[in-house]
């Protein structure tokens, strides 16, 4: 659900670029990939917060995995 929400967030921007023949398709694909990267990391972080209460070791491992997805995809930086 988070992925569909993020894609719908990018839809107005994608509609603006859809008027340009080649760039519109490439830009739409890039927006979908960015939405997939963002939502996969944020979903893992959200789920891990709930798991930390019940199974702390699994929750912390999931939290590190979600942060790793975001850092390795270069969406966020820790500077």
Protein Blocks (a to p, Z undefined) as FASTA:
>chain_A
ZZmmmmmmmmmmmmmmmmpmklmmmmmmmmmmmmmmmmmmmmmmmmmmmmmmmmmmlmmm
mmmmmmmmmmmnomaccZZ
